[in-house]
Amino acid sequence: MQSVCLVEFSTGWPVKFVDCGAELYVNGVELGVQEARNTHALSQIAGRVGEALQLARRWVALEEQRPRKSSVLNQLIDDLRSKTAPLIGASLDSLAVQATEDSFALVAAAGQQVVRALKSFKELLDAEVALPNEEPTPSRVLGQVLVMTPQVDVDDEWSPSTALDQLEEVLSKAIAEPVDPDTAFHSRVAMNDLLSAQRILDIIEESGETFAGGGDLRQVLNDEIRVHREQLQRNLESAREQIDTGLALGLISEADRAVHEGAIVEVQARLDVDAIRDFRPVFGRLDAIFGDMRTRAC
């Protein structure tokens, strides 16, 4: 802050000098074209430097109002943290015990929300815990529960794409029989839905929790992305060969070839820029081409 104040003080004189220079041009008897341009330029410089100084003054004022470590507010926060830490720890231990009578898993669901709230309050008072760069969107907050349920399809915007009647049935089952993050991750990988698998890793890492199975699942995900990309490239080359063969044998027309080739070019473009994480749709498009070629060959 001292450096900002020093720059502000030293810059005040050049601003006044620029203002005086502009006034000298304006008060002249006659202004030529070049003098008029100089006057306008000097006025612009003075205005911009003045705006910069105003921002610096506002920043200095806010910085001076920031509570210091020795302030009363920080002392109150330290006292509150020391008094609530044992209570939060005891509450978390109590919530870790499974309820004996919980047929519909309502108590377990409520317990998870209470645990999340207690941990958030504890982190709020912890000066060592960094605040998130940005608040998650409402779609992501709601979609985090959905992405943990492998039977639910979640799109790029964190919204469910599963049919509404199926969604209700699947979520009811998920509440009664919740899936742990480790199982959800491996289920998504097996489904070729690496986008949801990546989101599960992000959710767990941001919450500070760990996977029950242990291991470096981030490395597992990176390996699966590489394997899926290689498999997709092989499928693309096979699809091109089958289209060329079908055209040579008269099984498909030029129009059919153009349609299939358009799908292949689109998938190849996304693969080249590494823009694919949910491999199910692209594998499905190629499977449709393979199926069409098999049908025509029969």
MINU-33696 format. One record per residue (C-alpha): residue in three letters; z, x, y. Coordinates in steps of 0.05 Angstrom, whole numbers, plus 5000, padded with zeros to 4 digits. Example, Ala and Ser with C-alpha at 12.3 -4.5 7.8 and 13.67 -1.06 7.14 Angstrom:
BEGIN
ala515652464910ser514352734979
This chain:
BEGIN
met500050005000gln501450585047ser494250825038val491550135056cys495950105118leu493550805140val486250605131glu487449965170phe490650345228ser485250875230thr479650365226gly482049955284trp479450455336pro472350475309val472049725310lys474149705383phe469050255398val463549855365asp465549235405cys465349635469gly458449905452ala455949205440glu458748975507leu455349555544tyr448549335517val449848605534asn452248755605gly446049195620val441148975672glu435248935624leu435048975548gly429049255513val427149075442gln430649685413glu436949565455ala437148835432arg436649055360asn442249555370thr446549025402his445548555343ala446849115293leu453249325328ser455748615331gln454348535257ile458149175240ala464048965283gly464348285249arg464048565179val469249105191gly473748585224glu473248145162ala475048735118leu481148885161gln483348165158leu483148195081ala487148835082arg492448535128arg493047925083trp493748365022val499148785056ala502948155075leu502747885004glu504748564975glu510748595021gln513047904995arg512548104921pro519448144889arg521748844872lys525449054809ser531949064847ser531048364875val535447774859leu529747414824asn528747974774gln536248004761leu536247264746ile530347344699asp533947914662asp540147484655leu536146894630arg532547334579ser538947634552lys542146954544thr536246594513ala533847144466pro539347024413leu538346264417ile530746324408gly531646794349ala536546314315ser531945724328leu525946094298asp530046264236ser532045534228leu524845294236ala522545784182val526245364130gln521544854098ala523544124102thr525243804035glu522843104051asp516243154088ser511042764049phe505942734105ala507443424132leu509343134199val515743544204ala511844184188ala506644024241ala512043884293gly515644524273gln509444944285gln508844664356val516144814370val515345524344arg509245624388ala513045364449leu519145804436lys514846434427ser511046274491phe517546194530lys520146854501glu513747214521leu514146914591leu520747264603asp518447924571ala515948404624glu512548834571val508048274546ala501348264584leu499047594608pro492247344581asn486247504625glu484346774628glu486846114602pro483145834541thr478845234552pro481144554527ser475544564476arg478145224447val485344984445leu483244374405gly478144754364gln483145274340val486044764292leu479144564268val476745264255met482745374209thr480144804166pro474245074125gln471544374109val470344244183asp464044504217val465444774287asp459644914335asp458945444389glu462845014438trp468844934392ser467144204378pro466843904308ser459843754282thr462443424218ala461242674212leu466942264242asp468741894177gln468942554139leu472742894194glu478442404191glu479042484115val478743244118leu483943304173ser488642834137lys488243274076ala489043904118ile495443634149ala498243474080glu495944144050pro495244654106val491145284093asp493945954114pro489546384161asp487946894106thr485146354060ala481446024117phe478246694137his475746854067ser473246134058arg469146184121val466146844099ala464246544031met460845974069asn456746474110asp460346204172leu462146884202leu462846574272ser468846174250ala471546774211gln471147194275arg474646644314ile480346624263leu481347374271asp481447294347ile486546724344ile491247104299glu490747754339glu491947394405ser498047044377gly501047704353glu501747444282thr499447804219phe495547594157ala499447464094gly494547864051gly494648464097gly488748944100asp483749084155leu480248414159arg476548634222gln473049164180val471748644126leu468348204178asn464148784204asp461848954133glu460148224120ile456048184184arg452048794162val450948514092his448847834119arg444048154168glu440748574113gln440247954068leu437147544124gln432048094138arg430048094064asn429447334065leu424947374127glu420347874094ser420047454030ala418446834070arg412647184105glu409847414038gln410246714008ile406846414069asp401146914067thr400346803992gly400446054000leu395146084054ala390746544012leu391246063952gly389845453995leu396745163984ile398145084058ser393744994119glu393445404182ala397644874217asp403044924163arg402945674169ala403845624244val409945174236his413345634185glu411546264224gly414545964287ala421245864251ile420946574224val419446874292glu425246504323val430146734270gln427547454274ala428447454350arg435747244344leu436947754288asp433948324330val438948204387asp444848114339ala445847394363ile447447084296arg454546984269asp453946314235phe448646474184arg448545794151pro443145474197val438446074193phe439146134117gly437945384114arg431445434153leu428745964107asp431045584046ala426944994072ile420745444075phe422045694004gly422944983980asp416444754012met412645323981arg415545173912thr413644443918arg406444613938ala405845113881cys407544573830
